[in-house]
């Protein structure tokens, strides 16, 4: 049965993207020290339906093309909650994690065969404070919170990628982890927190999916976050459970919001004003994504 999450030809928009836009990535300038530190990003990552959304892919790819191509990528995804702090496997072409269900079979056979990331693993381990125990997995690959957006942003898998687990939801500790990783940006490493600005999937209706009608709780939370980010108000953002309108509907569980604090922690000034690189809604959920310097 076809639907907005199972279209008549799964990934048709992605095929068009590969033919029309993706080749520009091959000539993208690779980061050099003269470029200054790479930014850190917070991405609303979506799931396989991204590959059926030409607008969203264009937004992600255009954003990636506005920066130098990173020397490596370190990404914290909402879909890997694990303590102690853990790193994914660093070997080249480590198989992906297909941590979703209900989508077309094509998405369970997609690959993202990234290069060896051993040198990045070594740098991450050196950057983290001694108080953070780090476990390095031998076989754990990238989950969809990492490989889905990266497959659009860097479609030829020509950048080493590692995933770092989300060991807590405490904003202060996540910001401290981000601060420890900040030095990697000066080496061309792109640090990414990957979540979704609103993620109340259980509260969505068929209308939200079919027509992208936006629930009040999703719009209210997104506007609140945009305002706090525009003022660099980290204290307000950190108290989102109590202060944000739309809770707990916008985030019945908080793992899609808290990667934002790794991103802010990796900023040169976490309290600098932030503007969105991507905004709007998909299935009624806020796509708000941003970069920090």
C-alpha positions in Angstrom: 0.0 0.0 0.0 1.4 3.4 -1.0 1.5 6.3 1.4 3.6 9.4 2.2 6.0 7.0 4.0 5.8 4.4 1.3 5.5 6.3 -2.0 4.9 4.5 -5.3 8.6 4.5 -6.1 10.7 4.7 -3.0 13.6 7.1 -3.3 12.7 8.6 -6.7 13.5 12.1 -5.4 16.9 10.8 -4.2 17.6 9.3 -7.6 16.9 12.7 -9.2 19.1 14.3 -6.5 22.0 12.0 -7.3 21.8 12.8 -11.0 21.2 16.6 -10.7 22.8 18.0 -7.6 25.1 15.5 -5.9 27.9 15.7 -8.5 28.8 19.2 -7.3 30.1 17.5 -4.1 33.0 16.0 -6.0 34.5 19.4 -6.7 33.8 20.9 -3.3 36.8 22.5 -1.7 38.2 20.5 1.2 38.8 22.4 4.4 42.2 24.0 4.9 43.6 25.7 8.0 43.2 29.1 6.3 39.5 28.5 6.4 39.4 28.7 10.2 37.5 26.3 12.4 34.7 24.3 10.9 31.3 25.2 12.3 29.4 22.8 14.6 25.8 21.8 13.5 22.5 20.8 15.0 20.5 18.9 12.4 16.9 17.8 12.4 17.7 14.5 10.7 14.5 13.0 9.6 14.3 9.3 8.5 14.1 7.5 5.2 11.2 9.9 4.0 14.0 12.5 3.5 14.9 10.5 0.4 11.4 11.2 -1.0 11.5 14.9 -0.2 13.3 17.0 -2.9 13.0 20.2 -0.9 14.6 18.8 2.3 17.4 17.2 0.3 18.1 20.4 -1.5 18.2 22.3 1.8 20.6 19.8 3.4 22.9 19.6 0.3 22.9 23.4 -0.3 23.9 23.9 3.4 26.7 21.4 3.2 28.0 23.1 0.0 28.1 26.5 1.8 31.0 25.1 4.0 34.3 23.6 3.1 34.2 19.8 2.9 35.3 18.6 6.3 38.4 16.4 7.0 36.2 14.2 9.1 32.8 14.2 10.8 31.9 13.4 14.4 28.1 13.0 14.9 26.0 12.5 18.1 22.7 11.0 17.2 19.4 10.8 19.1 19.3 7.1 18.3 22.3 6.0 20.2 21.7 6.5 23.9 24.5 4.7 25.7 26.7 5.2 28.7 29.6 5.2 29.2 30.4 7.5 26.3 31.0 5.3 23.2 32.4 5.6 19.7 31.2 3.7 16.7 33.6 1.4 14.8 36.4 3.2 12.9 37.0 0.6 10.2 36.3 1.6 6.6 32.8 0.6 5.3 31.4 -0.5 8.6 27.9 -1.8 7.9 25.0 0.6 8.8 22.4 0.2 11.5 18.9 0.1 10.0 17.1 1.2 13.2 13.6 1.9 11.7 10.6 0.0 10.5 7.6 0.4 8.3 9.4 1.8 5.3 10.1 0.5 1.8 12.6 -2.3 1.5 15.0 -0.1 -0.5 16.0 1.8 2.6 17.1 -1.4 4.3 19.7 -2.1 1.6 21.2 1.4 1.3 24.9 1.7 2.1 27.2 4.5 3.2 30.7 3.1 3.0 32.8 5.7 4.7 36.6 5.7 4.8 38.7 4.5 7.7 38.3 6.8 10.7 41.0 5.5 13.1 42.8 8.8 13.2 39.6 10.6 14.2 39.0 8.0 16.9 42.4 8.7 18.3 41.8 12.4 18.3 38.4 12.1 20.0 39.9 10.0 22.7 42.6 12.5 23.3 40.3 15.5 23.4 37.9 14.1 26.0 38.7 14.8 29.6 39.9 11.9 31.8 36.5 12.1 33.7 34.8 10.7 30.6 35.3 7.0 30.1 35.2 6.2 26.4 34.3 2.8 25.0 35.3 2.1 21.4 33.1 -0.4 19.5 34.6 -2.8 17.0 31.4 -3.4 15.0 28.8 -0.8 15.7 27.9 1.3 12.6 26.2 4.5 11.9 22.4 4.7 12.7 19.8 6.5 10.7 20.2 9.7 12.7 23.7 9.8 11.2 23.7 8.2 7.8 20.4 9.5 6.4 21.3 13.2 6.5 25.0 12.5 5.7 24.0 10.5 2.6 22.5 13.7 1.3 25.1 16.2 2.6 28.1 14.2 1.5 26.6 11.7 -1.0 29.8 9.9 -2.0 30.8 8.9 1.5 34.2 10.4 0.9 34.6 11.8 4.4 35.6 9.7 7.5 32.7 9.6 10.0 32.4 8.4 13.6 29.3 8.4 15.8 29.5 9.3 19.5 26.9 8.0 21.8 24.5 10.2 23.8 25.4 9.2 27.4 23.1 11.6 29.3 20.4 14.1 28.8 21.8 16.6 31.3 22.5 19.8 29.3 25.5 20.8 31.4 27.3 17.6 30.9 26.5 17.5 27.1 27.8 21.0 26.8 31.0 20.0 28.6 31.4 17.2 26.1 30.9 19.6 23.2 33.4 22.0 24.7 36.0 19.2 24.9 35.4 18.5 21.2 35.7 22.1 20.1 39.4 21.8 19.4 38.7 19.3 16.7 36.9 22.0 14.7 40.3 23.7 14.2 41.4 20.6 12.4 38.6 20.6 9.9 36.3 18.2 11.8 32.6 18.8 11.5 30.9 18.2 14.9 27.2 17.5 14.6 24.4 17.0 17.0 21.6 15.1 15.2 18.0 15.1 16.5 14.7 16.8 15.5 13.5 20.1 16.8 10.1 18.5 17.6 9.5 14.8 17.7 6.1 14.0 19.1 5.5 11.2 16.7 2.9 9.4 18.9 0.7 12.6 18.9 0.6 13.0 15.1 -2.5 12.4 13.1 -3.0 11.1 9.6 -3.7 14.7 8.5 -0.2 15.7 9.8 1.4 13.1 7.6 -0.8 13.6 4.6 -0.9 17.4 4.4 2.0 18.5 6.8 -0.6 20.3 9.0 1.4 21.6 12.0 0.1 20.8 15.5 0.0 23.7 17.9 2.5 22.0 20.3 5.0 21.6 17.5 4.8 25.2 16.3 4.9 26.7 19.8 7.9 24.7 20.8 9.7 25.6 17.6 9.0 29.3 18.0 10.2 29.2 21.6 13.4 27.5 20.7 14.0 29.9 17.8 13.6 32.9 20.2 15.9 31.4 22.8 18.5 30.6 20.2 18.3 34.1 18.7 19.2 35.5 22.1 21.8 32.9 23.0 19.8 32.0 26.0 21.4 28.7 27.0 19.9 28.8 30.5 16.3 28.9 29.1 17.1 26.2 26.6 18.6 24.0 29.3 15.3 24.3 31.3 13.2 23.2 28.3 11.3 20.6 30.3 9.8 23.3 32.5 9.8 26.4 30.3 9.1 25.3 26.7 5.5 25.4 25.5 4.2 22.3 23.8 5.9 20.0 26.3 5.7 17.1 26.7 4.0 16.6 23.3 6.9 18.1 21.4 9.3 15.8 23.1 7.6 13.0 25.0 11.2 11.6 25.3 14.0 14.1 25.0 16.8 12.4 23.1 15.9 14.3 19.8 16.4 17.7 21.5 19.4 17.2 23.8 22.1 16.7 21.1 21.6 20.4 20.6 23.6 21.0 23.8 26.7 19.1 22.3 26.5 21.6 19.4 26.2 24.6 21.6 29.0 23.4 23.8 31.3 23.1 20.8 30.7 26.8 19.9 33.4 29.4 20.5 30.7 31.3 22.4 27.7 29.1 23.3 25.7 32.3 24.1 26.2 33.9 20.7 22.9 34.4 18.8 21.9 31.6 16.4 19.8 31.8 13.3 18.4 28.8 11.4 20.0 27.3 8.3 16.9 25.2 7.7 13.4 25.8 9.1 9.8 24.8 8.3 8.0 21.5 9.0 7.7 18.0 7.7 4.8 15.8 8.8 4.1 18.6 11.3 7.5 18.3 12.9 9.9 21.2 13.1 13.0 20.8 10.8 14.9 23.7 12.5 18.7 23.2 12.0 21.5 25.6 12.6 25.3 26.1 12.7 27.4 27.7 15.4 30.8 29.3 14.9 
